[in-house]
Amino acid sequence: MSAASQPKIKHVPVRTCVVCREKAGKRQLIRLVRSEAGVVIDPSGKMNGRGAYLCDDVSCWERAIHGDILNQALRMTLSMEDREKLSQAKPQS
């Protein structure tokens, strides 16, 4: 078989959840971005700024919101408003 007749395999970027360290495709994780307005969820995955990825597991979100994991990953200190906003946006079990 020639190389031209084989179907081209598309590269899927792999990212890691900052809490549980599970690896998954970029589109399967939720990206959080540090911005001037605080921490925002980036549904497109293309916003400028330092980002961190979380899986859709509720326990990962709880640990990220109430611990220092996101502070370290985003290199900032989360405000109470950021923590409240992320608590409302976390996936439901």
C-alpha positions, 0 to 999 in steps of 0.5 A: 500500500502506498502512503497516499492511499492510507487515511490520514489520522488527525492529531488529538491534543491531550491535556491533563486534569490538574486535580486527578492527573487523568489524561484526556482529549482537549475537548473532553476537559474544561479549560479555566483561564486566568483573565483580568476579570478573574477566572473564567471558563473557556468553552472554545479552548482558545482564549488568551491567558494562562489556563488549567484543565479540569475533568467533569468529575464533581470531586475534582471541581470541589478539590480545585475550588476549595484547595490551592491546586488552581492557585498553583496552576493559574499562578494566582490567588483565587478570590472568593468571587472566583470560587463562588463563580466556579462553584455555580459552574461545576458539573452536577453529579 
